Amino acid sequence: MNLDLKKIAGSFLSLIWIALFPAAVSPYVLQGPHVIQLMTEKLGQAQSLSVSQRVIFYNPANSPNPQPAMADQTAPAPMQPAPLQLNESLKYLFSEAFRSDIVSELNQRVYVFNRGQSITVIDGVISQAGESRFDVYKDLLLYRSRDSLSERLSNLGIDIAVSSLGRFEGRPALGVGAEFPDETVPQLWIDKETFHPLRIMVFDTKSAYSPRNSFLEIRYSGWQQIGKISYPMQIEFVQDGLTVRAIEVDDYQINPNFSKDAFDIANLKLQYRQPIRTPDRTAENEGLSEVQKTIEEFKKIFE
């Protein structure tokens, strides 16, 4: 009888201990705004940054992680074109503006983001598509304050009030926007030790490879210290399990002086012509994914 009373008393004390000290049975998870604060502090502060990089466009067949072939598929696969590489130059004006210039022998693309507004110019014509989901990668690198980045993440559908502890590619990570291992909602994952961003997942339109709504996942790696800021040397864009694009940094310069005209959207609207609206073309582009829109915009390069 005394033994039973001791067991009951022991169980009662255990329940009290769990109620009073929940951290003893589950690890404490930092709140989302605190995680974002630590991330922006780790990224550091600077006035501006210029980056020279290579952008690699993959076709589904030559993606680094292609989908497996069907078991009954015996015919040899046709020859696929090699991945396309283009040179891109970036201008960051922390935490206000961003500019990307891609110039090839045949084509030119200019993308400018300034205080919440953006413009894309393809071959001298203002694009109707506006900002692409692929341009989202710059957000984690441009904003250097918790408030401005939190507002941008919320606009991308990430609930910064939700946070969790998990793992990404074997490393402990802090998630904002989702409870690990849920990958059905937009989210941001940050390295628990370095507080560098690891990945961001944002809603995409219906993709080229799936009839359902999907996500575009952007992965950051190869972080290096540039002066007083950190910057990733590699960025990957993954859609439906396929790497559709990658970025490799070649060179950079900290705190260069930029002309304010480079980020003047109003001036760019005067400088470049508006697109000619054609009903057939509009109908043709309805329902296209961001990948397809990008290929359409650069069709002369892919042909």
C-alpha atoms as one frame of an Amber mdcrd trajectory, in Angstrom:
protein
   0.000   0.000   0.000   2.823   2.376   0.886   4.469   1.537  -2.446   1.298
   2.513  -4.348   1.086   5.800  -2.464   4.711   6.558  -3.340   4.012   5.883
  -7.027   0.978   8.164  -6.971   2.912  10.900  -5.188   5.795  10.547  -7.642
   3.491  10.839 -10.656   1.799  13.883  -9.146   5.136  15.617  -8.574   6.187
  14.822 -12.156   3.053  16.467 -13.527   3.701  19.568 -11.417   7.326  19.697
 -12.657   6.238  19.481 -16.320   3.592  22.168 -15.812   5.984  24.559 -14.077
   9.075  23.848 -16.196   8.036  22.951 -19.772  11.521  23.824 -21.065  12.808
  20.782 -19.218  10.951  18.466 -21.603  11.041  20.470 -24.862  13.674  22.823
 -26.265  12.914  26.525 -26.246  12.251  27.907 -29.727  13.037  31.541 -30.472
  10.103  33.627 -31.636   9.954  34.489 -35.342  10.668  38.244 -34.973  13.658
  37.445 -32.740  15.022  34.984 -35.324  14.709  37.625 -38.053  16.450  40.163
 -35.821  19.398  37.823 -35.237  19.599  37.023 -38.957  19.722  40.665 -40.052
  22.349  41.415 -37.383  24.476  38.519 -38.615  24.218  39.714 -42.235  25.838
  42.970 -41.126  25.558  46.573 -42.260  26.901  48.462 -45.262  25.823  51.297
 -47.523  25.985  49.466 -50.858  27.302  46.411 -52.674  27.980  45.498 -56.297
  28.070  41.857 -57.390  29.136  40.189 -60.640  27.718  36.707 -61.089  26.806
  33.962 -63.537  23.197  32.853 -63.877  22.735  29.264 -65.077  19.378  28.371
 -66.653  18.583  24.649 -66.654  16.160  22.779 -68.860  14.316  19.950 -67.043
  16.385  17.261 -68.789  19.755  18.701 -67.739  18.819  19.817 -64.246  21.372
  18.690 -61.603  18.570  16.684 -59.951  16.444  15.370 -62.853  13.313  13.339
 -62.216  13.810   9.570 -62.710  12.822   8.104 -66.052   9.846   5.750 -66.340
  10.709   2.054 -66.028   9.249   1.160 -69.433  10.987   4.003 -71.237  13.455
   2.177 -73.523  13.926   4.678 -76.339  17.123   6.746 -76.075  16.559  10.279
 -74.854  17.037  13.011 -77.458  20.036  15.286 -77.185  19.316  18.171 -74.850
  20.860  21.636 -75.088  23.456  22.485 -72.481  22.484  24.803 -69.617  22.519
  28.453 -70.613  24.863  30.795 -68.729  24.485  34.573 -68.674  26.462  37.272
 -66.902  24.564  39.448 -64.447  25.565  42.539 -62.501  23.788  43.557 -59.286
  23.576  46.806 -57.384  22.391  46.832 -53.764  21.523  50.054 -51.972  20.786
  48.746 -48.456  17.917  48.566 -47.438  16.209  50.620 -50.124  16.888  49.612
 -53.702  18.203  46.839 -55.936  19.109  46.638 -59.625  19.915  43.669 -61.866
  21.339  43.921 -65.398  21.661  40.873 -67.666  23.199  41.580 -71.049  23.928
  39.033 -73.787  24.792  39.388 -77.467  21.115  39.434 -78.399  19.174  40.396
 -75.289  19.082  42.718 -72.322  17.069  42.520 -69.119  16.907  45.282 -66.512
  15.113  44.765 -63.202  14.871  47.524 -60.589  13.269  47.391 -57.157  12.976
  50.615 -55.176  11.052  51.048 -51.917   8.362  48.488 -52.730   7.991  49.331
 -56.437   9.592  47.403 -59.283  10.029  47.482 -63.045  11.356  44.920 -65.532
  12.573  45.909 -68.990  13.195  43.259 -71.669  15.007  44.394 -74.818  13.969
  48.008 -74.316  10.308  47.189 -73.625   8.705  47.369 -70.183   7.517  43.876
 -69.289   3.877  43.352 -68.394   4.835  40.437 -66.160   6.433  42.756 -63.588
   8.383  41.171 -60.751   9.182  37.473 -61.108   9.187  35.031 -58.200  12.827
  34.404 -59.089  13.570  38.001 -58.067  12.512  37.201 -54.492  15.998  35.854
 -53.703  17.287  39.409 -53.288  14.905  40.182 -50.408  16.840  38.303 -47.726
  20.031  40.036 -48.884  18.686  43.567 -49.416  16.812  44.270 -46.182  19.091
  44.839 -43.193  16.513  45.602 -40.503  14.009  43.382 -38.737  11.026  45.634
 -39.423  11.584  46.035 -43.168  12.355  42.348 -43.720   9.414  41.228 -41.562
   7.063  43.378 -43.623   8.412  41.922 -46.867   8.160  38.337 -45.582   4.564
  38.947 -44.511   3.779  40.248 -48.010   5.189  36.976 -49.375   2.725  35.017
 -47.225   5.141  34.003 -44.449   3.566  34.087 -40.976   6.396  35.465 -38.833
   4.429  34.684 -35.653   5.076  30.955 -36.268   8.498  29.460 -35.543   9.916
  25.997 -34.973  13.125  24.033 -34.614  14.064  21.472 -37.271  16.815  20.341
 -39.612  17.769  21.176 -43.192  20.300  19.027 -45.047  21.452  17.600 -41.731
  21.975  20.957 -39.990  19.928  22.304 -37.056  17.745  25.112 -38.380  15.187
  27.628 -37.169  12.033  27.915 -39.215   9.798  30.975 -39.552   6.322  30.563
 -40.984   5.854  26.808 -40.473   6.005  24.021 -37.907   8.727  21.546 -38.889
   8.438  19.411 -41.031   5.417  21.090 -42.683   6.272  22.284 -46.227   2.768
  23.231 -47.341   3.015  26.940 -46.506   5.495  29.738 -47.338   8.452  29.683
 -44.942  12.011  30.756 -44.179  14.752  28.564 -42.675  17.871  29.897 -40.956
  21.003  28.086 -39.760  20.734  27.704 -35.975  24.481  28.224 -35.450  25.419
  30.934 -37.985  21.995  32.579 -38.425  22.591  32.703 -42.178  19.498  32.092
 -44.337  19.377  28.554 -45.718  16.191  28.557 -47.780  12.986  30.424 -48.457
   9.858  28.851 -49.945   7.277  31.077 -51.637   4.073  30.372 -53.521   4.458
  29.901 -57.263   1.792  29.832 -59.938   1.012  26.531 -61.625   4.424  25.278
 -62.603   5.629  23.835 -65.859   5.960  20.372 -64.335   2.917  20.127 -62.061
  -0.791  20.956 -62.528  -1.194  21.971 -58.878  -0.109  25.125 -57.101   3.495
  24.648 -56.005   6.383  26.420 -54.354   9.567  27.972 -55.573  12.342  27.105
 -53.144  15.438  29.328 -53.045  18.551  27.929 -51.334  21.556  29.958 -50.143
  25.037  28.499 -49.554  28.759  29.282 -49.650  28.491  32.237 -47.294  31.502
  34.567 -47.180  32.403  37.659 -45.228  32.651  40.800 -47.403  33.853  43.657
 -45.272  31.281  43.921 -42.489  28.543  41.953 -44.269  27.919  38.311 -45.188
  26.896  37.203 -48.676  26.206  33.790 -50.304  28.412  32.701 -53.198  25.826
  30.173 -54.493  22.048  30.388 -54.827  19.795  27.636 -56.215  16.187  27.801
 -57.393  14.266  24.534 -56.981  10.786  23.949 -58.380   8.933  20.632 -58.099
  12.161  18.896 -57.084  14.151  20.247 -60.035  16.896  22.856 -59.945  15.721
  25.252 -62.646  18.260  28.018 -62.080  21.482  28.675 -60.159  23.651  31.675
 -59.351  27.427  31.630 -58.870  29.155  34.807 -57.672  32.334  35.804 -59.520
  33.270  39.146 -57.954  31.996  41.859 -55.609  32.787  45.339 -54.296  31.736
  46.746 -50.952  30.340  50.283 -50.647  30.679  51.487 -54.271  29.097  54.803
 -55.261  25.981  54.403 -57.417  24.128  57.054 -59.363  20.596  57.535 -58.018
  19.397  57.418 -61.644  20.191  53.708 -61.707  17.292  53.092 -59.306  14.887
  55.757 -60.614  11.803  53.807 -61.730   9.937  56.909 -62.914  12.844  57.808
 -65.182  13.030  54.246 -66.538   9.345  54.404 -67.469  10.106  57.509 -69.541
  13.259  56.010 -71.033  11.740  52.714 -72.237   8.603  52.135 -74.255   5.452
  50.494 -72.976   4.477  47.078 -74.383   1.996  46.782 -77.219  -1.007  44.934
 -75.876  -2.250  42.127 -78.121  -5.226  39.976 -77.032  -3.780  36.829 -78.584
  -0.503  37.236 -76.727  -2.276  37.873 -73.430  -4.375  34.745 -73.821  -1.324
  32.742 -74.764   0.458  33.663 -71.518  -2.484  32.972 -69.204  -1.697  30.254
 -66.670   2.020  30.117 -67.472   4.412  29.528 -64.584   7.208  31.926 -63.701
   9.638  29.498 -65.356   7.646  29.572 -68.588   7.291  33.353 -68.477  11.042
  33.713 -68.081  11.653  31.400 -71.045   9.118  33.381 -73.066  10.868  36.644
 -72.225  14.236  35.172 -73.186  12.910  33.060 -76.071  15.479  34.387 -78.545
  18.251  33.139 -76.267  16.768  29.652 -75.821  16.083  29.156 -79.538
